[in-house]
Amino acid sequence: MRISPFVLHGLLLSCVFSISPARAQQASEEKSTNPATQSSPTPQAPSSTPPPGQQPPASDKDKKPEANPPVGVSKDRLFYALPNFLTLESSGSVPPLTTKEKFKVVTKGSFDYVQIPWYGFLAGISQAEDSEEGYGQGAAGYGKRFGTYFADGTIENYMTGAILPSLLRQDPRYFQLGKGTFMHRTGYSISRIFVTRTDPGGQQFNYSEIVGSALSSGISTYSYHPRADRNLPNALSVWGTQVGYDTITLVVKEFWPDIRRKLDKKHQQGQ
């Protein structure tokens, strides 16, 4: 069986990190047994007692702890642009997200600055294809399409990533497999549309994705889409499009860390 170069690269990194502590320990033992190091006197540290009338410097215990970001979310971006905050690679055992954390990370991703040009791009394609003719053409039609894409994406993000995961105690994050053959990893990523992790750590049917995307497509179709398109076939079409887009996104999330590491390596070699 041929091993992927990405896997080999990961094994090499593992070897480096596993060897480094051993070499550090070996160096420490050699230093402790070296007579030259033992015979040299240790310089006395200057007195930390402040002069009379001065306050002693604040210790580390007195300093206020800095606010830490939620544990178990990332700062990664797909292709260095699109928010990828709910994807974890080599996560191991991580605590579940609280309801507050789920809403916080979804809000951060939904209103990220990159979403504006992204939805603008999708609206441009829709304008060129003249989809949903009720919006018309021109600047007004483009503006309506842009608002529709923004609203559709935001509603679905909250439904599938915050609202239903909080109610059903399901984990909205994607846990990268990161090992195995291309087909095995692709199959795993696609399966995450239908199977997800629960907050207690078990496996469950992904109601948050399937039901959440259905609810969001129904809300959008029957509220602000053109009146001529407010029907069940169009709602099912929007639902299928959202699930299909999410499926492709999961596949990209699975392999993006490998692609990113390869690109970073080439960049470092080019410097």
Steps between C-alpha positions, in 0.01 A plus 500: 500500500641835401519752781387853433774764524277690741498200735877466471536868579283456809706198612821697459360781710396249765850356505653845535277593792551162668878514461534858625392428862734200511795706380415775746490247784830350386663843494367570848648175634838572339501846655422361846786246482758743360751596777571834334142603535478376857817678621407847375344707778145613456468880504274636768181661380460863594271574786138552399422706809397850386642812666296652782198692376462305175241235419628154405453403133182311421546126481350272236235396749387861538456550125149461364463204264449592136170411337545176309306413185256207522679167520436276203461751218758604245615817328556326169369620163436291191741613229616765747168684457168327580430451874576147619457551873302180568758259357744321728802299386675252728265614775499192721276543802349848515221632720160566340406851404254681719190660353663841531813380321297346218318825434819702538703307245209484251450875532870559446501292182168623361593867518865463408625765255578232238132413475425829321706431183401131516127571494564771245665241275206260537253779432692588183471142373128499580460834319678368191281189495188708573395251764184590690381738231275681745803693624552655157829636367709812557630631829168437676492136393862449603437658839203271564701194401788607724265548795339163432831314497613677815173423679488139378855433616458670835171325585644160407818563700300574813258212449764234433780640717336656805123468545439129438841390635414680825149355521605146404839510676687422180851614413510729193876460451671296231769268637753432227596135455841587358611144421426216262457483127345774290178301452476413869538861609259621231239246613550605862452869422184435297358281778524792744199653326291215643697408815627743760649503847280576799604729784547199733734346239280241327389465138155600375309571182578857395159653560664842530619489139213320326209649696673834554566556131140396419362752750726778372406434138130507592537827692687672219284366216166598651607838644719713272559306177295616197132418536500284187769280658324446832409138444605157621713406195710814543533442874619145435742633239646749748524226763681267261736778395589581860563137594705447185707811566558392862608154381759643263618735775559206737714324240705818456533533879638147522784561253564871551751451788709277272484754219583785738805323641625426150453862392671627815791266440543625144482858622770439760722329243458794265622753757 
